[in-house]
Each structure stands twice: as C-alpha cells, then as structure tokens.
Amino acid sequence: MGQLSERSAGTAWEHLRRLPVWLPPALLTLAVTLTGLGSAQLWRDELATWSAATRSPGDLARLADTIDAATGPYYLLMHGWTTVFGDSTIALRAPAVLAMTVAAGLLAVLGARLVDRRGGLFAGLLFAVLPGTSRYGQEARPYALATMLAVLATVLLVTALRRPSWARWAGYAAAVVALGLIHLIALTLLAAHALVVLIAWWRGPAAAGVATPAHLDAERDRRVWRWLVAVVPVALLAGPLLVKARTQQSRQLNWVNLARLDDLTALPGGVAQSSVVGGLLVGVAALGAARLGRRALLPVSAVLLPVLLLFAAGTVVPLWVPRYLVFVVPFACLLAGAALAAVAAPAALVVVVLAGLLGLPDQAALRRTHEWPRSAPVDYAGAARVIGDGQRPGDAVVYSPRHSWLFLDLGIEYQLGDPPRDVLVTEDEVRRGDLWAAECPRPAQCLAGTSRVWLVVAGRHAEPLAAVPGAKGDALRAQFTVTQVWQRPGLTVALLTSRPDR
C-alpha cells in the first residue's frame, strides 16, 4: 500500500512537472479566490472604493485634492472598470482576484529563476492557500494589485540584471511607476532592489544572487546607471502624489497609532490573516533563507527592508498598518518554496496542504465578513432590507454618526439602491469632493415637515434616539417618537414617526 501511495505521488509530481511552472499556482489561486467571492458584504473600505469609482474623473480629481490622493490612481482605474463591468460586489472585487492570480503565477516564475523550478512551484502553491491571499484577493482595494506589481517589478529587475537592455529596463521602470501609483508604501521595495543592484555592481551579480552569463559581467557598471535612470520616472510621477498624500495624512490616517515593538511580532499573522499560518510561513521561510545563502539576498531584503522602513517611519508618524505590507508576502513564500524544494515532493506538498488546512477557519471567517474582528460584522444589507420592506413615499433617513469610517450612508445606499431622502444633507460627498456629506447646521429646521424618519445608528441600542448626540439628537427627540426598532449585527434601525402634538 505504501509503495502504491508513493507511486501515485510520483505520478502526480510528474504531471505537475510537465505544466508551465506558473500554471498550477495561478489556477489554484484563481479557484481559491473565486470561492465565496460575493459572500461577504462590501466593508467600509470597499464602500469608499465604490463611492469613488462611481464618480466622474472630475469628481475623482476633487476627491484626490481633498482627502484620498494616495488612492486616486486606483480609484480612476476602478472607475474605468465599473463603467464596463458594473458595480456589483463580484465586479468590484474581480480585479483583485485577477491580480492575485497573476501574482501567484509570476511568483512561480521568479522562484524558478532565483532558486529552481520546484522552488518556484511550491512558493506559488503556498501563496495560493494563504488566508491573506484570499482576503486581499477578494477585496476591492489596491493591495492585490500592489502585490502583483511588486512581484512583476522584481521579475523584470532580475531579467534586466541578467540580460541588460534598454527595453528590459524600460519594462522595469513602467512596472515600478505603476507600483508607486497604486500603492505608495510599496515603493519601499525599491530599497531591496537598490541593495541588489549595488551589490551586483560592487561584487558582481553572483554575489547578489542573480547569476548572469559570464560574457555579460562587464555590463555591471551599466546596470547601475540604467537602474538609476529607470527609477527617475518614479520620482517624477509618484513624487508629487507622495507630497500631496503627506498633507492629507491627518485626515486619512487619524485612526492609526504610532508603531510599537510588539506590532512586529503580530505582523506575520496580520498579513497572512492567520497567526498560526503566519508563524508557519516565517519558520519555513527562515529555513529557505539558510539554504539559499547569498541567493537569498533579494527575497530576504524584499521582505525585511519594507517592513523595517515602514516600522521606523511608523514610530514617528502614524503609518503602521499591517495590510500595507501585504506585497512582501510573495517573497516570504519564495523563501519557503526554497526550503520545500530541498525535500521530497510529497513531503513538500504535505506542508502546502497543512498550511491550507490550518488556514481553513480563517478562510471561512473572512468569507462571512471583512470586518475585524470577525466576530463584529456590520450588516448593511440587513439594515437596508428593513428599510426597503417598510419604506413609504415621503420617508426620510438619518444616520448617526455621519462622519464615521463605517460609512453608514454609503452602506445603505449601496445595498438599497434607492434609499429614502437623506433629509439632513446640505451638500453630498460628491459635490464636496469628500467621502462624507455635509449636514444641516440646524437639524430641527431641516426635519420640519417630515412625518417618518428611518434612523440608522452604529452599534446595538435598545433606545436608539438616546444614542444620537448633539443638536441632531435633540431635534429628533423633540420632534419624533420611536415606533419600532430592529437590531442587526453592528447596526440599529429605528422607524421614527412625528409626535402627534406637532
């Protein structure tokens, strides 16, 4: 029986060897990320994407000038996408699925070039089964695209270092510019690229872990200068974006705290979306780095330098957000793939399967909600159904809080399509060039003449009117009484009717 199992595993491995190295990881990633793609509701960040992507280019320019310049190029890309494919949950997330699929295939190619074919294959397969790959491959945000572009830029760098030509360096430059426009923080990857290029210049490509044909060794001086020329467009195009984004930091990242040392220990679980899988990945990657020796320079620096740079910056200004570093995960998988390539194929596949099995609880949880913690979902769809089922002509809606990262108004509008009149809005978010609308400074006057109001409040409240602060709460309590209350995960909906004495 044991011989039969070994023979079957050997046969499966032979079949895998006949396929292009990028195909199995790409197909597995596509299958995993497509599974349950529309199960979880759009969460708050994705609602911001929907709001931005459905605006005109002119309105997007105003938004970028006000609060979200760093994500502006991604929003413009998504504007074009939604114009063609619509704004359903699946349509909004599909670009991330495609990006993660391509990233897995490119990772296998990179691994085959830096390690060997088996190392690339196992790196790609391991990447495919990580919960983090599913999490960010099923999110309408730029992280999957940044991951793909980070791997693409690194593949093109290795190609240009091995066989230099202006065409190859131009391709690398284009990939790096796209990376910076999609995700500014991902440009920290250039520190790793610079290190590899400098060592290749100083001690030769072999010392940098990038083997080249012997007759091209004399090209190394040109490689340095060509790399410097290749990154000039990044400074010209992404530089102004970085400067603008820096001026918006107080609004965009007002919820982020300064980085602490214990944040580093939580990072593997954060980017892998599973503490146990993240720990396994780090352990196997460390073995791979030890096995590769100097060939580990590129993937090790591609993991460590962005992490250390962001952490150092995050101790001074609030920048430390684990998901901003998702683009380093493929390089950790590459190191892990190198370790798996050193053992028999069946044993390596067991490790990949084990990572997949350990991540199953997190895979299931992220398909229920993208909120964190997973035990605290926000049911925009449930609240919208309550309003939709009971809505009458002339009804109004009020949200509390309005200026919140929960985006209560966007969530209800997306789910309901045609919500009641937002009675307190004086200027919507599109006209303001913002993510939030402006509300009436005198709520009592704006509520006058309205007989029924749907009140949507964040959190669970037995007495929702009491949970509304300030002048808005005073006006609602003075003019309306609660007729019925519905509680949905993360939200409370109340139907208010005008007091008989008014």
C-alpha positions in Angstrom: 0.0 0.0 0.0 2.9 2.4 0.9 4.5 1.7 -2.5 1.3 2.4 -4.2 0.9 5.8 -2.4 4.5 6.7 -3.3 3.9 5.7 -6.9 0.7 7.9 -7.1 2.5 10.9 -5.5 5.4 10.4 -8.0 2.9 10.3 -10.9 1.2 13.5 -9.7 4.6 15.2 -9.5 5.5 14.1 -13.0 2.2 15.6 -14.3 3.0 18.9 -12.4 6.5 19.0 -14.0 5.1 18.9 -17.5 3.0 22.0 -16.9 4.4 25.6 -17.2 5.6 26.4 -13.7 3.2 29.4 -13.4 0.1 27.5 -14.3 -0.7 25.4 -11.2 -0.2 28.3 -8.7 -2.3 30.6 -10.9 -5.1 28.1 -11.3 -5.1 27.3 -7.6 -5.2 31.0 -6.6 -8.0 31.7 -9.1 -10.0 28.8 -7.7 -9.5 29.8 -4.1 -10.2 33.5 -4.5 -13.3 32.9 -6.7 -14.7 30.6 -4.0 -17.2 32.7 -2.0 -16.2 35.9 -3.8 -19.5 37.6 -3.1 -20.3 36.0 0.2 -19.1 38.8 2.5 -20.7 42.2 2.1 -18.6 45.1 1.0 -17.0 46.5 4.1 -16.2 50.1 4.9 -13.0 50.4 2.8 -14.7 48.8 -0.2 -17.7 51.2 0.2 -15.2 54.0 -0.2 -13.9 52.4 -3.4 -17.5 52.1 -4.7 -18.2 55.7 -3.8 -15.1 56.9 -5.6 -15.2 54.6 -8.6 -18.7 55.6 -9.5 -17.8 59.3 -9.7 -16.7 61.2 -12.8 -13.0 61.8 -13.4 -13.5 65.4 -12.5 -15.2 64.5 -9.2 -12.3 62.0 -8.6 -9.8 64.8 -9.1 -11.6 66.8 -6.4 -11.7 63.8 -4.1 -7.9 63.3 -4.5 -7.3 67.0 -3.8 -9.3 66.8 -0.6 -8.6 63.5 1.2 -7.5 60.5 -0.8 -4.7 61.4 -3.3 -2.8 58.3 -2.4 -5.6 56.0 -3.7 -6.6 58.3 -6.5 -4.9 56.3 -9.4 -6.6 53.1 -8.1 -10.0 54.8 -8.0 -9.5 56.1 -11.5 -8.7 52.5 -12.7 -11.8 51.2 -10.9 -13.9 54.0 -12.5 -13.0 52.6 -15.9 -13.6 49.0 -14.7 -17.0 49.7 -13.2 -18.0 51.7 -16.3 -17.5 48.4 -18.3 -18.4 45.7 -15.8 -20.8 47.4 -13.3 -20.5 47.9 -9.6 -21.8 44.6 -8.2 -19.9 43.1 -5.3 -18.3 40.5 -7.6 -17.5 43.1 -10.3 -15.8 45.4 -7.8 -13.7 42.5 -6.4 -12.8 40.8 -9.7 -9.7 43.0 -10.4 -8.2 41.8 -7.1 -8.9 38.2 -8.0 -7.1 38.6 -11.3 -4.2 40.5 -9.7 -3.6 37.8 -7.1 -3.9 35.1 -9.8 -1.2 36.8 -11.8 0.9 37.4 -8.7 0.9 33.7 -8.0 2.0 32.8 -11.5 4.7 35.5 -11.5 5.9 34.3 -8.1 6.4 30.8 -9.5 8.4 32.3 -12.4 10.6 34.4 -10.1 11.2 31.4 -7.9 12.2 29.3 -10.8 14.7 31.9 -11.9 16.2 32.6 -8.4 16.0 29.1 -7.0 14.8 26.3 -9.3 11.6 25.1 -10.8 10.5 23.2 -7.7 11.1 26.1 -5.5 9.0 28.4 -7.7 6.2 25.9 -7.9 6.0 25.3 -4.2 6.3 29.1 -3.5 3.3 29.7 -5.8 1.2 26.9 -4.3 1.9 28.0 -0.8 1.0 31.6 -1.7 -2.3 30.4 -3.2 -3.5 28.7 0.0 -2.7 31.5 2.5 -5.8 33.1 4.0 -4.3 36.5 3.3 -4.2 35.8 -0.4 -7.9 35.2 -0.3 -8.6 38.1 2.0 -6.9 40.7 -0.2 -7.8 38.8 -3.4 -11.4 39.3 -2.5 -11.3 43.0 -1.6 -12.0 46.0 -3.8 -8.9 47.8 -2.6 -5.4 48.2 -4.2 -3.4 45.7 -2.1 -3.8 42.8 -4.6 -2.7 45.0 -7.5 0.3 46.2 -5.5 1.2 42.6 -4.7 1.1 41.7 -8.4 3.1 44.7 -9.4 5.7 44.2 -6.7 6.4 40.6 -8.0 6.3 41.8 -11.6 8.8 44.6 -11.0 11.1 42.1 -9.2 10.9 39.6 -12.1 11.7 42.4 -14.5 14.6 43.5 -12.4 16.1 40.0 -12.4 15.6 39.8 -16.1 17.2 43.2 -16.7 20.2 42.4 -14.5 20.7 39.1 -16.2 20.4 40.3 -19.8 20.5 44.1 -19.7 18.9 46.1 -22.5 17.1 49.4 -22.6 13.8 47.6 -23.4 14.0 45.4 -20.4 14.9 48.4 -18.1 12.0 50.3 -19.6 9.6 47.5 -18.7 11.0 47.5 -15.2 10.6 51.3 -15.0 6.9 51.0 -16.1 6.2 48.3 -13.5 7.8 50.4 -10.7 5.9 53.5 -11.7 2.6 51.6 -11.7 3.5 50.1 -8.3 4.1 53.6 -6.8 0.9 55.0 -8.3 -1.2 52.1 -7.0 0.4 51.9 -3.5 2.9 54.5 -2.4 4.2 52.5 0.5 5.1 49.6 -1.8 7.8 51.8 -3.1 9.8 50.7 -0.1 10.5 47.6 -2.2 12.9 49.8 -4.1 15.3 49.7 -1.1 15.7 45.9 -1.7 16.1 46.4 -5.4 18.7 49.1 -4.8 20.6 46.8 -2.5 20.7 44.0 -5.0 21.8 46.4 -7.8 24.6 47.9 -5.7 26.0 44.5 -4.6 25.8 43.3 -8.2 27.9 46.4 -9.2 30.3 46.1 -6.3 30.9 42.4 -6.1 29.3 41.0 -9.2 25.9 39.6 -10.0 26.6 36.2 -8.5 27.3 37.8 -5.1 23.8 39.5 -5.4 22.2 36.1 -6.0 21.5 36.9 -9.6 23.5 34.7 -11.9 24.3 36.1 -15.3 26.1 34.8 -18.4 29.9 35.2 -18.0 30.2 37.4 -21.1 27.9 40.0 -19.5 29.9 40.6 -16.3 31.5 43.7 -17.9 28.0 45.2 -18.1 27.6 45.6 -14.4 28.6 49.3 -14.3 25.9 50.0 -17.0 23.4 48.1 -14.9 23.7 50.5 -12.0 23.3 53.6 -14.2 20.4 52.0 -16.1 18.7 51.2 -12.8 19.1 54.8 -11.7 17.6 56.0 -15.0 14.8 53.5 -14.6 13.7 54.9 -11.3 13.7 58.5 -12.4 10.1 58.3 -13.7 9.0 57.1 -10.3 10.2 60.3 -8.7 8.7 62.4 -11.4 5.2 60.7 -11.3 4.8 59.3 -7.8 6.8 62.1 -6.1 4.0 64.7 -6.4 1.5 62.1 -5.3 3.5 61.4 -2.2 3.8 65.1 -1.3 0.0 65.6 -1.7 -0.7 62.5 0.3 1.5 63.7 3.1 -0.6 66.8 3.5 -3.7 64.6 3.9 -2.3 62.2 6.5 -4.1 63.8 9.4 -7.4 63.0 7.9 -6.7 59.8 6.1 -4.8 58.1 8.9 -6.3 59.7 12.0 -7.3 56.2 13.3 -3.7 54.8 13.2 -1.4 54.7 16.3 2.4 55.0 16.4 4.1 51.7 15.9 5.4 49.7 18.9 7.8 46.7 19.0 5.1 44.2 19.7 3.5 45.2 16.4 6.4 43.5 14.6 5.5 40.2 16.3 1.9 40.5 15.2 2.8 41.3 11.5 3.1 37.7 10.2 -0.4 36.9 11.4 -1.7 40.2 10.1 -0.5 39.8 6.5 -1.3 36.1 6.4 -4.6 36.7 8.1 -3.9 33.8 10.4 -1.4 33.7 13.3 -0.7 30.0 13.0 -0.2 30.1 9.2 1.8 33.3 9.5 4.1 31.6 12.1 4.4 28.5 9.8 5.4 30.7 6.9 8.0 32.6 8.8 9.6 29.3 10.1 9.7 27.6 6.7 11.0 30.9 5.1 13.8 31.1 7.6 14.9 27.6 6.6 14.7 28.6 3.0 16.9 31.6 3.6 19.5 29.5 5.3 19.5 27.0 2.4 19.9 29.7 -0.3 22.8 31.6 1.2 23.7 34.6 -0.9 20.9 33.7 -3.3 18.5 34.7 -0.6 19.6 38.4 -0.8 16.8 39.6 -3.0 13.8 37.8 -1.3 15.1 38.4 2.2 15.7 42.1 1.6 12.3 42.4 -0.2 10.7 41.2 3.0 12.8 42.8 5.7 13.6 46.3 4.2 10.0 47.4 3.5 8.9 46.1 7.0 11.8 47.9 8.8 11.4 51.1 6.8 7.7 51.3 7.5 8.1 50.4 11.1 10.8 53.1 11.6 8.6 55.6 9.9 5.6 54.4 11.9 7.4 55.1 15.2 7.5 58.8 14.3 4.2 59.3 12.3 1.1 57.1 12.3 1.7 54.8 9.3 1.9 51.3 10.6 -0.9 49.3 9.2 -0.1 45.6 8.6 -2.2 45.3 5.4 0.0 48.0 3.8 2.8 45.3 3.7 0.8 42.5 2.0 3.1 43.0 -1.0 6.0 41.4 0.9 4.2 38.1 1.4 5.1 36.5 -2.0 8.8 37.0 -1.2 8.4 35.2 2.1 6.7 32.4 0.1 9.6 32.3 -2.3 12.0 31.6 0.7 9.6 29.0 2.0 9.5 27.5 -1.5 13.3 27.2 -1.5 13.1 25.2 1.7 10.3 22.9 0.3 12.4 22.3 -2.8 15.0 20.6 -0.7 12.7 17.8 0.4 10.9 15.2 -1.5 7.9 16.4 -3.5 5.3 14.5 -1.5 6.6 16.0 1.8 6.6 19.5 0.3 3.1 19.1 -0.8 2.1 17.9 2.7 3.4 21.3 4.1 1.4 23.2 1.5 -1.7 21.2 2.3 -1.1 21.7 6.1 -0.9 25.4 5.6 -4.2 25.3 3.7 -5.9 23.2 6.4 -4.6 25.4 9.3 -6.0 28.4 7.5 -9.4 26.9 6.9 -11.1 28.6 9.9 -9.8 32.0 8.8 -10.8 31.3 5.2 -14.3 30.6 6.3 -14.5 33.6 8.6 -13.3 36.1 6.0 -16.0 34.9 3.6 -18.6 35.9 6.3 -17.2 39.4 6.9 -14.2 41.5 6.1 -14.6 43.5 9.3 -12.1 43.0 12.1 -12.6 41.3 14.5 -14.6 38.8 12.5 -17.0 38.5 15.5 -18.1 42.1 14.9 -19.7 42.2 11.4 -21.7 45.2 10.2 -24.8 44.1 8.4 -25.6 46.9 5.9 -27.6 44.6 3.8 -29.8 43.5 6.7 -30.5 47.2 7.7 -31.2 48.1 4.1 -33.8 45.2 3.8 -35.6 46.5 6.9 -35.8 50.0 5.4 -36.7 48.7 1.9 -39.5 46.5 3.2 -41.1 49.3 5.2 -40.3 52.3 3.1 -43.1 54.7 2.0 -43.1 57.7 -0.3 -42.0 60.8 1.6 -39.9 58.9 4.1 -36.5 60.3 5.2 -33.4 58.7 6.6 -30.9 60.0 9.2 -27.5 58.4 10.1 -25.6 58.6 13.3 -22.7 59.0 13.3 -22.5 60.7 9.9 -18.7 61.4 9.8 -17.5 57.9 10.6 -15.3 55.4 8.9 -18.3 53.0 9.0 -19.8 54.9 6.1 -23.4 54.2 7.2 -24.9 56.2 4.4 -22.8 54.6 1.7 -23.6 51.1 3.0 -27.3 51.7 2.9 -27.2 53.4 -0.4 -25.2 50.6 -2.0 -27.4 47.9 -0.7 -30.7 49.7 -1.2 -30.1 51.4 -4.5 -33.0 53.9 -4.0 -32.9 54.9 -0.3 -35.2 57.4 1.4 -34.3 61.1 1.1 -31.3 61.9 3.3 -33.1 64.8 4.9 -30.2 66.4 6.8 -27.7 66.5 3.8 -27.0 70.0 2.6 -24.1 69.0 0.2 -23.4 65.4 -0.7 -20.0 63.8 -0.7 -19.5 64.1 -4.5 -20.1 67.8 -4.6 -17.9 68.3 -1.5 -15.1 66.3 -3.1 -15.0 64.2 0.1 -16.0 60.8 1.4 -18.7 62.3 3.7 -21.6 64.6 3.1 -22.2 67.9 4.9 -25.2 68.0 7.3 -27.7 70.7 8.1 -26.3 73.0 10.9 -29.9 73.4 12.2 -31.4 69.9 12.2 -34.7 70.9 13.7 -35.4 73.2 10.7 -34.4 70.5 8.2 -36.5 67.9 9.8 -39.6 70.1 9.8 -42.5 68.8 7.7 -41.2 65.2 7.7 -43.6 62.6 9.2 -41.5 59.4 9.1 -37.7 59.0 9.6 -35.6 55.9 9.3 -32.8 56.3 11.9 -29.7 54.2 11.3 -27.3 54.1 14.3 -23.9 52.3 14.6 -23.9 49.6 17.3 -26.6 47.9 19.2 -29.0 50.2 21.1 -32.3 49.4 22.9 -33.1 53.1 22.8 -31.6 54.4 19.5 -32.8 58.0 20.0 -30.7 58.3 23.1 -27.6 57.2 21.2 -27.7 60.3 18.8 -25.7 63.1 20.3 -25.7 66.9 19.8 -28.3 69.1 18.1 -29.3 66.3 15.8 -30.3 64.1 18.7 -32.1 66.9 20.4 -34.1 67.7 17.3 -35.0 64.0 16.7 -36.1 63.5 20.3 -38.2 66.7 20.3 -40.0 66.0 17.0 -40.3 62.2 16.8 -41.1 59.1 18.8 -39.8 55.6 18.2 -42.4 53.4 16.5 -40.3 50.2 16.0 -36.6 49.1 16.5 -34.7 46.5 14.5 -31.3 45.3 15.5 -28.9 43.9 13.0 -25.2 42.9 13.5 -23.3 46.2 14.1 -26.3 48.4 13.4 -29.6 49.5 14.9 -32.5 50.7 12.7 -35.5 52.6 14.1 -38.6 53.9 12.5 -39.5 57.3 13.9 -42.8 59.0 13.5 -43.7 62.6 14.2 -45.2 63.4 17.6 -49.0 63.9 17.5 -48.7 67.3 19.2 -46.6 68.7 16.4 
